[in-house]
Each structure stands twice: as C-alpha cells, then as structure tokens.
Amino acid sequence: MRAFLGTAAIVLAVLAAIAGIVHVAVRPAAFKVAVSAGNTLDQRVFGQAGDMLLSARAPVRIEVVVVESGKAALEQLGAGKVQLAVLRSDAALQGQAETVLIMRREAAVLVAPKTGKFQKVTDLPNAMLGVTRDGPVDTGLLGPVLDYYGVDREKMKYLVLPIDEIANALRQKKVDAVLLVGPVASKHVGDLLAETVRGTKGAIQFVEIEEADAIAKRVPALEKIEIEQGAFGGRPPRPPESFNTIAFSVRLVATPKSDPDRIAELVKQLYLIRQNISAAVPGAGLMETPDVDEATPFLIHPGTRAYVNGEQKNLIDRYSDWIYLGAFIMSGLGSVVAGLFGWLGGRRNGETVAPLRRLQNLLAAARDAPDTQTLDQLERNADEIFDSVYERGIKDDLSASALAAFNVGVTELRRIITARRAALAG
C-alpha cells in the first residue's frame, strides 16, 4: 500500500508540474511600456491597444507607464522596470534598445510665404522661425541641418507659436517661416498647415531640404523622406510637386533580455489591431515592422525578425522539449505503475491461493494419518484456515471462484478425515 501511495504521489506531482507548464504557456504575456509625459499621442495609442487586446482576450496585455522624458523611458527600460519603451530614433540608438516596431515617421516641413525673405534652407540664420512645439527648437532635427550648411546653432532665432497664433504671426511678419513637425498625414500637421495658409492667404511655399539624403547618411537617427504631391490636400494640391525633407522615426523598443517568442506574439497582436488603432487615435498612423533585410544602424529585436520572416514559434515549438520530457516521464511512470499493480495483483493472488494450498496439504496428510491424534490436529488446522478465509470473505478480499474452491476442499477434507477415523477404529 505504501508503494502504491508513493507512486500515486509521484504521478500527481508530475501532473501538477505539467499543469503548471501549461498555465505558464497559455497565460497572457504582460508588457509595461514607458511613454514620455509629452508624448500624449502614443499614450493614447497604447491605451487603446491595451483595451482592445483585453477585450479580444488576446494572449498579450499592455500597461502604459508615463515617465518624465524619453531619457527616463530609456533608463526604466535598461533597469528592467518596463519591458518596452517608445523612443525617438536618436534615443533608440542608445543603450541596448532594439526596435520592435516603427510607430510612425515625423517629418520636418518648412513652410514660408512665397514673397518673403525665406526662400531656401540656407536662409535660416537670417530668419525668424516659428516653432509649433513648446520649448526650444528641436536640435535633433534642425541641428544637423544647420551643421551641414555650416551655420552656427547659436545664431538660430525662433519664436514658439501656439496653433491659434500662427496666422497672425505670419500676417504681422513676426516670423519668416514656420516649422511643422509630425506625421505627414496626421490631423495635427493638417491643422498647422491650414493656419499657415490662412496667415499668408494661400500664398505659401514648401522649402525643400535638397541635401536631406546626405544629412541622413551623416546622422543615423535621421532619414530622408519624400513629401508627395498633394500630400496635404487642397486645391491646387499642396505641395504642388514632391519635395524632400528630413524626418525621424518614433520606435517601440525592447532590450535583448525580452523573450523573442513573447515579442513576436506582441508584434502579431498589434498588427492585427493596427487598423483599428489608426481609426481610433487620429494621427497615430499605421505602425510597421522595420525592414529586416536593409542595412541599418538600428538593432532589430530577434522577436521582430522571427515574425517578419515567418519563423514565429507556436505553442508546440516553444515547449517541445518540456512536452517530450513530460511524455518520457509519464511513460516511465506508466511502466512503474503497471508493474506496481502487477506486483500487488500477484501478491493478492498469492494470498488467495495460500489457504487453498494449505488445505491441499491437509488433504494429503489426512489420507495417511497414522492415528486419531493426527486427525484431531488436522481438524484444528482446518478450523484455523476456515477462520482466516471467512474473515477475508467478509472483507470481500476473495473472489467467488476462490470461495467455491475452498468450500469444495473443506468438504472433501472432512469426508477424508471421517473415513480415516473409521478405518483406524476398525
């Protein structure tokens, strides 16, 4: 019985371990994503994504963690306090950040009155630039442009403009040009451009950064982007013809510590809902995977590569080693259990047959008993066997066939003893 209980305990422990592995395998992967306080767009994007994934009972969960800045987001990522961070491309080149997804590209669009003194990008040092963002000029974008043209950054003059002051600033010639920064197709950039048009009565020009490709090669965080004809709508179309400018990308990043299978599943689930996110959050655009075949200064997470290359592992692939090990252990335990039951069954059969064999020995002894004292002892032995068999019969430890055989044996023994007594008396 102890052996049986021990084996049962082992089997239950293995089953519990397998259940634990299955629980871990099917439990949703939870991600905390750090987003800077100033990046309200991506706060909304991942807030919506988290709600959609939860409603769909997807195998991924997302929680937004708002931090002070992009630098703080990178620090939280490096410290392991979050699993993901949304960073601009210049920050995404730092530390161990590896690109998971490209959220969008934000272009620098220079717009100026057609008849003003700002006609080309080299006019920046002599112009007052209207900036539509709070804080100082974004040196991550304009700084490399100024450096490329040999312009001292300190000579750059700018004026921060809320959106509702752009038109008046242009009319009153407080600014000579306006810098619009954002996704080309976003409502935000469209609204900024509409105010610029209103301030110049439609007489605007888009200033091309002709050397955008050369600047992007010099500064890995930047890239050349082509603004296509009519990208901003309008009649006549704005711009009237395509032109080049520079842009930076906003990236969702992780570290090499993040499990590739979990990251691949995250990318898959976000791709399934990206159209819905784009519709729910104006300006979000369509997130995309990086080109894994293109030479790039950005590190790409192995999980993203696996998804793009169609090498994402399914549940069987991920836990095949554990499954095979579990099958091997269960097979071994099955053999042990079968052997144990066989041993217990054999032992039980032996205990069943033992009284019958003793009865058989008594039968042989009764036939050749030399005197009545021997026969008396044989009868006492038969009574002892009867008592033990009767007790086991009450407990239902004996089969019907065993009881029938014992009954025949006892009857025959008593007949032989009676006959032998008569023979000895005669």
N, C-alpha and C positions, 0 to 999 in steps of 0.2 A: 504493500500500500504506500509506503514511504517513497519507493522508487516511482510509483505512478504519480504521486503528488509532485515530486521533484520535476519529473518530465513535463507535467501539465504546467507547472510554474514557468519552466523554460519556454514552452510553446507560447504561453500568454505574454511573456516578456518580449519575445520576438515579434509577435503580432502587434504589441504596443509600439515597438520601435518602428515597424512598418507603417503603422497608423500615423506615428509622429512624422515620418518622412513624407507621407502623402499630404499631411496637413501643411507642412512647410512648402511642399511643391505647389499646392493649389492656393495658398494664401496670397492675397494681392501684394504686389511689390509696392512699398510705400516710399515716396520721394519727397524730400523737402527741397524747395527751390528758392534760393535767395534772389530777391529783386530789389534794386535800389529805390529809395523813397521817391526820387524824382522821376522814376520810370513808371508812371501810372498806367501806361498802355499795356506793358507786359504784366503788371499786377492784375489787370482785368482779363488779359488773355489766359493766364494760368488759373485765375479764379474760376473763369468759365470752364476751362479744361477740367479742373478738379470736379466741378459739379456734374459735368457731362459724363465723365468716367465713372463717378459714383452712381449716377442714375442708371447707366448702362451695365452696372455690376462688372465692369472691366477688371482684368487682373492687375490693374495699376491704380494707385492712389497718389494724388498730388496735394501738397500743402504749401501755400505761399508764405515765405518768411521775408518781411520787409526790413531792409537794413539801410544804414545811413547813405552809403555810396557804393559805386562799383568796386572800389578798393576793399570796402568792408565785405562785400559779397565774395570777393576772391579770397579774403582771409578766412571767412566762415567755411568756404569750400575746402581750403587747404587744411583747416583744423578738423575737418570731418563733422562739423556741426550741421551741415546740409549736404545733400548728395548732388545737387545741381545748382547752377547759378546762371543768371542772364547777364552777359557782359558785352560791352562794345568790343570790336575787333582788336583794338590796341591792348585792352586788358586781357583779352582771350589769348594773347601771345605770351603772357607771363605765367610763371609758376608751372604747375603740371596740368593746366587746363587743357582738356581735349574736347573738340567740337562734337556735339551730339546732333544738333540741328541748327540751321541758319533761320532765325526768326524772320528777318527782313533785311533789306538794304536801305540805308538812309542817304539820300543824295544831297550835295551842297549845290543849290541852284541860285546863281547870282542874277538878279533882275534889276534893270535900271531904265530910266526914261530914255527914249530914243535920242532926244536932243540934249541930254545932259553931258557933263564932263567925264562921266564914267563910261568908257566905250570898250575897254579891254581890261583883262585881269591885272595887267601891269600898272593900271591907274589906281590901284588900291591905296598906295601910300599917300596920294594926294586927295583922297575922297573920304567922306564921312559915310560909314557903312551902318545901315540899320540892321540890328540883330533881333530876331524874333524869339529869342530864348532869354530866360532870366540868367543873370550872372555874366561873367566875362566872355569874350569871344572864344569860341571853341577852337583852341590851338591845335587840337587833334586833327582838325580839318583844314583850317586856313593856314596854320603854322607851316606845314610842309610846302604849301603853295608859295608863301612868302619867301621861305628859304630857297626854293627852287629858282625864283626870279631874283634872288639876291636882295630882297627887301628886308630892312630891319623891322623885326616884330614890334619893337617899341614905338615905331612911327605910325603904327596902325591906329586909326581913330574909328570909334564905333559909338553907337547910341542904341541902348536897349529899348525896344518898342513893343508894347502890348499890341495885340492884333487890332484893336479898335483905334489905334493911333497911327497905323501905317499910312493910311491915305492922307491924313493931314500933314504928316511929316514930309511926305513927298511933295504935296502942294506948296508947302511953305519952304521947301528946299532945305529942310533941316538935315536931310540925308540925301546922298547922291545915288545910292543903290541899296538894295535890300537883299540880305542873305536868308534864303528859305532852306530849312533843313528838315528832312523827313522822307518817308516813303513816297515815291513819285505819285502813286495812285491813291494816296490817302486823302481823306476829307480835310485833315488839318492843313496839308500843303495847299489843297484847293482853295480853302478859305483864305489863307495868307495871300495867295496869288490874286484872288478876287479883290482883296483890299488894295493890293499894289496896283492893279488895273484901274480901280476906282480913283486912286490918287493921281494917276497920270492920264486919265480919260482914255485909257486903252492904248496909249502910245508907249508901249514897253518893248524892251529887247532883252533877250536871254544872252548873257555873256558866257561864251564858251571858254573852258579851260583847255586850250588846244593841246597842251603837253600833259594831259591827265594820265596817259599811259606811262610816260616817263616818270612822272611823280609817283605813281602807284608802284612802279618797279623799285623806286628808291625807298619808299616807305611801305613795308609789307602789310601794315594794318589797313591801308587804303587800296581801293581798286577803281579802275576806270569804269564809268557807266555811261551808256548812251541814252539820252532822253529822246525818245522817238517823236516824230512829227505828230502834233495833235494829242500828245500825252495828257495835256491839261484841258482838253476840250476846247470849247469856244468856237466862234465864227467871226473872222477867219480862225483857222486852227492855231492853237498855242502849244508848243512853239511852231512857227511856220515851217521850220525844217529841223531835222535831227541835229543834235549837238552833243559834245562830250563834256563831262564834268567828273568830279571825283565823288566817291561815296565810301562809307564804312558799313560794315555789317554788324548786326546785333545777333549774338550767338548764345544758344543754350549749351553749356559746357558741363563736363563732369571730370573726375580725376581717374587715373588708371586703377584706383582701388575699387571703383564701381564695377560690379559684376557684368560682363559683356552680355550675358543672356537677359538680365533684367533691363539693361539699356536697350537692347534690340526690341524687347517687348514694349518698352516705353515708346520708342520711335514708331513702332507699328500702330499702337493705340492712338497716338497723337495724329498720325497720318489719316487714320480712319475718321477723325472728327475735325480735321483742319478746315474743311469747307464750312462746317457749322460754326467754328470759332471765328472765321473770317466774316461770316454774316452777322454774328452776334456782337463782335467788337470792331467798330469802324476803324480803319487804319491799320488793323493787325496784319492784313495781307495773308499770303499763303506761306506758311513755314515750309522749308525744303531741306533735303539732305545735302550735305556737301558732295562735290564730285570726288569720289574716292580714287579716281584714276589720274586726276590732274595734279601736277606738281604744285605744292602749296606750302607756305611756311607754317600753316596751322596743323597742329596734331589732331587727328581724327580718332575718335574713340573706337576700339575694336567692335563694340556692340553695334555701332552705326555701320561699320564696314560689313558686318555679318548680315545686317538687314538689307543693305543695298545689294550685296552680292548673292542674296537668296540663301545664305548659309545659317539662318536663324535656327536654333535647335528647338525641337518640340519637347514635350514632357518626357517622352521615352529616351530621347537623345541625352537630355540633361542628367537623368538619373539612371541611365542604363547600368552603370557599374553597381549601383545600390540594388537595382532590381535583380541583376544576375546573382549578386551576393545573397540577397534575400531568398531567391529561388534555391540556391545551393544549400543555404542553411535549412530552409524548410524541407528540402528533400532529405537532408541528413536527419533532421528531427523526425520526419515521417518514418524513416527506416528504424530509428531508435524506438519510436512509439509502437510501430508494428512489432518490433522484436520484444518490447516490454509486454505488450498484450499477449504475444505468443507465449512468452515465458510464464506470464500469470495464468494463461489458459492451460498450459501444460502442467503447471503446479496444481491448478484446481482439479484437472483431470486425474493427476496422481493422487490427490487427496480423496477423490471419489472412488478410485479403483482400490485403494489400500484396504478398506474394510472387506471388500469382496475377496481380495487375495487372502486376507487373514481367515475369512470364512472357508475359503477353499482348502487352506492348510488344516483347519479344524476337521473338515470332512475326511481328509486323508488320514488324520490321526484317529478319528472315531472308528474307522473301519478296522484298524489293527490294535485298538486299545486292549492292553493286557489284563486290565481289571476294572472293577466298578469305580475305584477311586479316580482313575484317569478319566473315566467318563464323566464323573461329577465335576472335575476340573474343566473339562471341555465345555460342559453346560454353563459353568460360571463365566468362562471366556466368551461364550456365545452371547450371554446376557450383557456383558460389557460392550461387545460390538453392537448389539441391538440398541443399547442406551445412546451410544455416540451417533449411530445412524439416525435414530429417532430425533435427537436434538438438532442435527443438521437438516433433517427433513422439515422440522418446524420452521427453521430459518430460510427454507426454500433454497438451500445450497446444493441440493441433489436433483438430478433430472428424474423424470418419470421412469425412464428405462433403467437407471441405476437402482431405484427403489424396487422395481419389479424383479430385477436380477437378485437383489438382496433377499427379497421375500421368498423366492424360489430356493435360494441357498439355505436360508434358515429352516424352511420346511423340510428340506432334504436332510439337513444335519440332525434335526430332531428325530426323523424317521430312522436314520442310521444308528443314532445313539440308543433308541428304543430296541432296535433289532439286535444290537451288540449286547445290550444288557440281557436280553432273553437268551442269547447264545451262551453268555458266560454263566448264567444261572442254570442252564440245562446240563 
